[in-house]
């Protein structure tokens, strides 16, 4: 009988790649999907990967424990992956209470639903390297003290420690992955890596003249989301639950990441990047660099996709998106004009024919 997995946040970047991985491993995959006015559009990442039709959706919300308990009792999952969150740091400053209710309290809701409805399941919590914030050690591992620097990071830290407490208090198989930055073509465009690759694509195609960024000397430890969801799965295959740092172990500035993207399309970034103070964080996290030696030793995990390959993949995907969107917009405008002609009783003839008439 196939294992059953329940994934919150399944329509996000990590959720989509995780669903693809679990399906490849023979799982029956269930996803909690929050009701949205964008129904039919919100699964675009799953459709990008070609797995949307294979995921079993359930209406629910991480902020509504009654819906979570109903879903857990109905599905009876073997594994639960809690990826749902308000995950954009900048938005957490503008919506601190929403971020707290979803990213922090939502973890308790999911843990409690599991404790009451499927206590023998295995639980994964998506923790974040943002919890380290104002770093206390140059290389961050599972023992490094946390110093969060945003409402998002504080909320993630709450969820992290709540997972530890449910593991130790109730004997649940609950693990956390302290994931450093991980990106992909499925990353939302407001995140800096995707903002860069989308901007580069638009500049290359003549649709934009510059790329406005904040602190491009901030350093991050970047990896590919496809590699990082494999680490999530490996954690729940262990007999003993634990917490693991997942990172590439290589730090790169936003500036160097931009250079890779611009060079990939034959452009000089210095001609297009504009530093805009509006994009600086209220409290900046200057550098993050993870030590994933525990995960490498215990899980047998290691990243397979280097940063330059990741950025080039993202640029190529955005070039394809922008071209396709531009073509669809042109077709849409043509249909609109044609409809207007027809409404006015004007034949929609080719331009050449009208000129000859």
Protein Blocks (a to p, Z undefined) as FASTA:
>chain_A
ZZddddehklmmklmmmmmmmmmnopacdddddddfkgojlmmmmmmnopmmmpccdddd
fklmklmmmmmmmnopabdcdfbdcfbfklmmmmmmlmmmmmmmmmmmmmmmmmmmommb
ccdddddfklnmpafbfbdcfklccddfbfklmmmmmmmmmmmmmmmmnopacddddddd
dddfkbcfkbmklmmmmmmmmmmnopafbdcdfdfkbccddddfklmmmmmmmmmmpfbd
cdddddehiacdfklmmmmmmmmnopafklmpccdfklpcfbdcfbdcddfklmmmmnop
acfbdfklmmmmmmmmmmmmmmmmmmmmmmmmmmmmmmmmmmnopacddfklmmmZZ
